[in-house]
Amino acid sequence: MKRRKVAAMLACMMLASGLLTGCGDTSTDNAADSGKTENTEGSEDTSEGGASFVVMVDDNSSTGEYRMVDAINEETGITMSTEQYPNELATEKLSLALSAGSYPDCIGGWLIQDTDILKYGMNQQLFVPLEDYIEEYAPNIQKVLDMDGVREAMTAPDGHIYSIPYVVEAPLVDYQIIVNTEWLENVGMEMPTTTEEFEAVLKAFKEQDANGNGDPNDEIPLGFDPDNKNINYMMGWFGASCDEFGMTMDNGELKFVANTDEFKEGVEYLNKLYSEGLIDNEAFTQDKSQWKAKGGKDLYGAVMTYASSDYMPYNAGETPHWAPLPVLSSPNCSDPKWYQDSEGVSILRTQLVVTNNAKDIPSIMKWWNAVYEEENSIQIANGVLGKTLFKEDDGYRKIDVGTLPEDEQDYYAWANLFPQALPRNIPVGFKPLQDPPMFDEKAVVNEQYKDHLTGKVPAYWVPLEQADEMAEVQTALKEYIEQSVAKWIAGQADVDKEWNSYCDYLETLGLEDYLEMRMETAAEAQASAE
C-alpha cells in the first residue's frame, strides 16, 4: 500500500471522529488549563547558570507540583518542568506540536507508541538516539540497560535506542471491571458470572437507589476510565478479547479477532447496555477529572479501571468495597478469556524520549540519571523519606499518607510526588513494609483471572524496510477500530448494517500486509527465544 493512500484515509477518519462529540456534555477548557507549564522553547541555561528542560507528559496532579521533581532539581542543579495535560488532550496537543515542530525537549508518559519511535525516531530523526548519552552521562540508567533482555527489547530496527528503559514489575491484568459490593448488597444481588446476570445487576443499579443517598436517579451502572477504556478486553466474554490493534493470543497462536463474529457479538451486547441507559452516557466524551468526580460521589456501580483507588481512594488497612467482576461467560462462549497485559515484568520502551529541540542533552541525561538512583526512585514510587517512608534495617517501612496532618496529606500524596507516568528505577521484587498494609487489589485480580488469560502478545519491532508504511497502517487500524466500536456502542451507527463494510475497510487499510508482518516478527521472536 502506498503511504499517501494510508495518510489520506487517516485524514478522513480524523474528520469522522467528530461523530461522538454529541454523546455527552463535556468541556476541555478546564483540562487545557491543568498543565503546570507550557514551554516549547527547548532546554536552556537559566540566569543562575543551571540548565533547564521541559517534559510533555499526560498527568493529572491535583497541584501541578511534585516533591521529588523539586528534590532532584535541587540535587542536580538542573531544572525539569512539565507541560502536562490529561491523556486525551495531551495526545491531541502532541500531534499538533509534532506537525508544527513546536514540541518540547522531552515527551513522556503514555503519549508515545512503538510506531512513533519508528516514525519520529528512525525515519524523521525528531527523537534523538540515546545509547551514547546513556553510556557517557547516565551510569544508573546504563545498569538497567545492561539487565538481561533489556537492551535487546529497547533497540529499534536501525540499531539505536530512542527512549530511557523502564523495567517495572507489572500485574498480569492491567485493567478489569470492578463492582461496587455495597451496591450489590443494597439491591440484594450476588456477583454476576454471566453476561445475562451482569445486565440484570446493572439494571438493578439503575432502577433502585443502589448508593443509598435517597436519589434513585443518580446511579451510573457502568463506567470506564476515560484514558483506558479497554473495551476490546470485554469482547473476551464472547471469545475475542484483544488489544487496541485487534490482536490476541489463542492457544499460543497470534491472531487478529476484531473482524470476527465473536467481536461483533460483544459490540452488540455493549450497544444493548448503552441503549438501556446502563453505560455512562459520557463514557466517550468525559475527561479523567469528570470521571473521578463521579467516582468520588459514589455514582458508579461497576467500572473499568486499574484499581478502585484510581477514583475512590481508601486508606491503608482498609478493604475497598469493590471486587473484580469475574470473567463472564455468555450464551455462545463457555470458556471466556481476558486479555493478558504482562508476564509479571514489563520492559517499557516508550516512556521518555528526547527530541531534537533539546539544546542540552547531557544535562537532561544527568537529571534522569539522578532519578534512576535507587533511593530517589523508591521515594518517587513510595513517598518522601522522613514523611511517609522510613529506612529500617536493610529495607524500608511505608506509612499511609492519611496518617499525616490534614494540611500535609495532599502535599505528600502519591500523585504529587512525581509525574507517575514517567520512568524510574524500582528493583524487581522491591516491596516496602507497609504500616498498616495496603490492600493489594491487583493480586486479587491476578488470582481470580489467571485461568482465563489469553497469554501475552509478544512485543515486536516492525522490520526496518517496512517501518514507515507499517507504522501508518497500524495507526490507521487502531483508530478505525476504536472509532467504529465507539459509535456502534453509542448507537450512532448500526453495527449490523456496517459490519461487512467495516471488515472490507480493514483490508483496504492494509490488514493483510500488517498481519503478515506481525506473524513473521512473532515467529522470529519465538525462534530466537528457542
N, C-alpha and C positions, 0 to 999 in steps of 0.2 A: 504493500500500500504506500502511496506517495504521502510524504509528511504534510504537504499543503492540504491534501484531502482531509486528513485527520484534523488538522487545525481548523479547517472550515466547519467541520462537524462539531468540534468543541465550541466554536463561537455560536453556532445555532443552539447548542444545548444550554449555554450560559443564558441566552435570551429566554429559553423555555423555563429556566429555573425560577423565574419570577412567578410561576403559576401558584406557588404555595403561599405567597405573601398575604393572601386573604384568609388563611386558616385561623389566625388568631390575631389579637391586637397587641403588638409589641413595638417597642421603640429602641433604637440603638443610640439615642442621644446620650443617655447616662452611661452606657457601656463605652462610648467613644471617649468619655471624659475620665474613664477609670485608669488610664495609663499614667504611670508615675512620671515618665519622661518622654518627650518626643524630641529626638536629636538624631538627625541623619547626616550630620556633617563629617562623621568619621572620627577615629581616635586622634587625640591631640595632646600637646603638653599644656597643663594648667598653669596659671600665673605663679603658683608656688613651685613649679618645676617638675611636678609629677605627671605621669601620663594618665589619660582617661580614655574610656571607650564605652560604647553603648551596645546593649544586647536587646534585640527584639524578641519577645517571648510571650506566649499565651499564659496568663496568670490571673488570679483573682484575689490578690491580697486585699484585706479589708483596709489597710493603711497605705499601701504602696511603699512602705519602708521595711527594711529587713535587717534584723540584728546581726546576722552572720555576714551579710554583704558589707555592712559598716565595719565589722571587725576585720575582715580580710582587706578592705580598702585601707584601714589604718595599718595593718601588719605589713602590707606590701608597698604602701605609698603610691598605689595605683588606684584610680577611682573608676569603678564599674557602676554604671547606672542603667536603668531599664526603660525600654519603650514597650509597655505591656497593655494587653487588651484580653478580653475573653476570647476563647479559641476561634469561634466562627468569625468574629470581627478581625482578629489578628490575621487569620488566613486571607481574608479579603484585602486587608491593607498590605500584607506581604506581596500578594500577587501584583498589586498596583505598583509597589515600590520596586519590585524586580523589573517590571516593564519599563519604569521611568528611570531606573538607575539610581534611585534615591534611598537605597537600603542602608542600614547602619553597619557598624563594624562586625557584629556577630548576629546570628539568627539561631534561636534555640527553642527547646521545649518540644512540643508535638506538632510543630509547623512544617518540618522538613520530612520528606519521604525518600526512600531509596531512589526513586525516579528523579527526584530533584538533584541528588548527588550526581547522577549521570548527566542530566540536562545542564545544570548550572555549574557543576564542578568540572566534569570531564570535557563537556562539549563547548560550553561558553566561557569557562575559566572565571566565573564570578565568585566561586568558592575557591579558597586557597589550599593547596596540598599542605598538610601539617606535619608529616612524619619527620622532616628535618628540624623544624622548630621544636617539636616534642623532644627529640633527642638532645638538642642543644640547651633548651631553656626549661624543660619540664620533667625532671627525673622521676617525680612521683607518678606522673601520667605514663612515663615510659615503662614503669614497673607493671602497670595494668596492661599496657600494650603487649608486654612480653609474657603475659599469662597464657597458658595453653589454649590455643584456638582463637585468641582474641585478634592477633594481627591478621590471621587468615580471614576472619569474618569482616574486619574493618577495611581491608584492602580492595579498592574498586578495580574494575577490569583493566584500567590503564596503569595499575601498579601503585597508585597513590592512595593516601589516607586523607579523607576530606573532613573528618569530624573527630572530636575527642571521644575516646572509647568510654563507654559506661556499662560496667558489668554489675548486674543487680540480681539479687535473689527475688524471684517472682512467683506468685501463685500459679497453679496450673490453669485456673479460671480467672480471667481478669474481671469480666463483667457478667452479672447474673441478675435475675429478678429476685427481689426480696419482698416478703409480705409482712404487713403490719399485724402482728399476732394479737394485739389488743383489739383491733378492729374485728378480727376473726372471732374472738371471744364475744365481742359486743353483738355480733349478728348471729351468734350461735352456730358457727360452721367450723368444719375441720379444714386442715390444709389440703388443697386440691392436689390430685395426682394425674388428672386427665384434662384435656383442653375443655371438655364439656363442663367439668366441675369448676375449672378456673373461671369460665364465663359466668357460671352461676354465682360464684363468690363475688366477682366484680359487680354483678347486678345487685346483689345484696348490699354491697358497699354503697352503691349509688342510691338505692331506694330507701335505705334506712339511715338513721343518724349514727353512722358507724363510729365517728370520732367522739360522739357523746357530748357535743357542745351545744345541743339544743337546736341546731340548724340542720335539717335533713337534706339540704340542697347544696351544701358547700363541699361535699366529698368528691374527690377526683379518684376514681378507681385505679387507674394505671397511668404512670408517667415514666419519662425517660430522662436520663442525664442528657442535656442538650448537646454536649460536646462528644458524647459517646453513646449514641442510641443503640448501636449494635443490634439493629432489628434482624439482620441476617442470622444471628445466633438462634433466634426463636424459630427459625424455619426447621431446626432440628427436631422439633416436636412432630414434624411431618416427614422427616427423613432427609433434610437438606441444610443442616447447619453449616454456615460458611463465613468467610471473612468478607471484607468490603469489596474484594475483587471477584467474589463468587467462588473462591477456591476452598477446598476442604480435603481431608484425608478420609478414605473409605477402605477399611481393612488394609491399611498400609499403602494404598494407591492414591496418588494425587488426582483429584477430579474437579471439574467445573460444574456447579449444580444450580447456578442462578437462571438456567433456562429449562429446568426440569418441571414435571408435573407436581412434584413434591414442594418445590419452591413456590409455585403458583398457588397451591393449596394453602400454604402458610400466609401468603398475601391476602387471599380471600378471607381467611379466618380473622386476620387483624382488621381488615376492612369492615367485617361484621361487627367487631368490638367497637370500632370507631363510630360506625353508623348508629349504634345503640347508646352512644354517649359514655362508653366505658373507658375510652382513652382520652387523656388531656387534649382539649381542642387547641391548645397552644403548643403541642408537642413538637411541631416542626418550625415554630417561629420564635419561641421564647429564648432568652439567654440564661446563663447559669445563675445570675443573681435572682432572676424571677423564679426559677426552679427552686433554688434554695429557700427563698422566702415562703413559697408554698409548703415546702417540707417543714420549715420551722413553725408553721401554723397547724401542723398535723392535718394536712389536707389530702395526703396520698395514702392509698391502701396497699398499693404494690408499685415498685419502682425498679427500673433497670438502672443499676448503679454499680460502682466498685464496692462500696460498703455504705451502710446506713449513716456512718459518721460523716460522710461527704455532705449531707444536707440536714441531718438531725444529730448533732454531736452528743455524746454521752461521756460520763466521767469514768476514769479507771476504777475498776472494782465493780462496775455496773454491767448488767447484761442488757443489751438493747432489746426493745420489744419488736424485733424484726427477725425473721427466719428465712432461709433460702427457699424459694419455690422449687419443688422437685423438677427434674427434667420430665416434662409431661408427655404422656402417650396420647395418641389421637386415634380416631376410628380406623385409619388406614396405616398406622405405624405403631407397632407394639414394642419396637426397640429404638426409642428416640435417642438422639445424640445432642451433645452441646459442644460448641467449638472450643478446642484446647489452645490457649494462647502461649503457653510456655512449657518447658520440661523441668521447671524449678529454678533455673538460672537463665537469664536473658543477657545477650550482648546487644546493647542498643547502639546503633551506629549512625544515628542522625540527630542526636540531641543538642549538638553545638557545632556550628560551622563558623569559620572566619571568612569574611568576604574581602574582595579586592578593593573595597573602600577603606579598609583598615590601614592606618598610616604607621602604626607601631605594633606589629605582630609580636615581637619579642616580649613587650610589656604585657600584652594580652595573655600570652602563654605563661608568663611568670605569675600572673594573677590566678590563672586556673591551676597552676602547679600548687599554689597555696591552698586552694580549695581541696585538692587531692591529697594534701597532708592529712593523714588518717584522723587525727583528733578533730581537725576542723570539719571534716565530712561527717564524723559521728555527731558533732554538735548540730550541723545542718539538719540531720535526719531526726535527732532525738531531743535537742534542747541545749540551752546555754549552760556551760559548766558553772556551778555555784548557784544556779537558779532552779533548774528542773533536772539537771544531770550532775552526778557526783561520782568521782573516782572511788572505787572500793576494791582493795586488794589488787587483783590482776584484771579487774573489769570495771563496769560502770553500773550505777544504780540510777533509775529514772523515776521521777515522781510526776504525778499528774499536774498539769498547769492549773487545773481548777483548785488546787490547794494553795496557790499564791494569793496575795491580797487582790481584791477585785480589780483595782486600778492597774494591776500588772498582768492580768490574765491575757488580755488581747495583745499586749505589747510582746509577750513571750510565746504567743500561740504558734503552733507548728507552721501555719500558713504565712506567718510574718517573720520566720527565721531566715528564709531564703526562697527565691523562686523555685518551687519544688519540682517543676518540670525540667529543670536543668540538671546536668550530670554532677555526680560526686563520686567518692571512692569509699564505699562501705564494704568491708571484708565479707565474703560469702559465709554465712553461718553466724555472723555477729548478732547478738541479741543482748541488750542491757537487762539487768534485773529490773522489774517494774514493781513499784511500791505505791499503791496496790497494783496487781497485774491488770493489764488491759485485755478485755475480751478479744479473742482472735477470730474475727468473722471469717477471714479467708481460709483458715484451717478447717472450719466447719464446712464451707463450700467445697473445698478440695475433697474432703472425705465423702461428702454426700454425692458429688458428681463424678467421682473417679471411675466408676464403671460405665459411664455414659459418654466419655470424651471421645472426640473424633480422632485424636492423635495430632501431633504438632505438624503444621505445614512447614516444610523445610525453607529456611532462608536461602536467598539466591541473589546473584547479580546478573543483570542482563548482559549477554556477550557484547564485547566492545563494538563489534561491527554492526550490531543491531540496536545499540543503546539509544540513539536518538529516536528512531521510529518506535521502538517498543515502549519507551518512556511515555510517548504521546498516546499510544494505543492503550496502555494500562490506565492512564489518567482518564481517557475517554470512556473506557469500560466502567470504571469505578463511578464516575459522575453520572453516567447514563443509568446504571443500576440503581443508585441511590435516589435519583430524581424520579425514576419510574415507580419505584416501590413507595416513595412518599406520596406521590399524587394518587396512586391506586388506593393506599390505605385511607387517605383523607377523602376519598370519594370524588376527587376532581377529574378522574378518568376511570373507565371501566376496564379492569384487567382482562375480562373475557374477550372484549372487543379488540383490545390492543395486543393481546399476548403473542399472536403469530407475527405481527409486525415488529414487536419488541425483539423477539428471537431472531428475526431476519436482520434487524438493525445491529444486533450484537455481532453478527457475522460481517456486516458491512464495515463496522468499526475495526475489524481485524482480529476477531476472536480466534479463528483457526490458526493463524500465524502465532498469536500470543500463546495459545495452549501448546503448540509445538515447541516453542521456546521454553515454556515452563517445564514441560515434560523432559526435555533434553537436559536442562540445568539440574532438575531433581535427580535424574539418572546419573549424571556426572558426580553430584554430591554424594550419592549413595555409593558409587564406585570408589571414590576417593576415601570414604569412611571405612570401606572394607579393606 
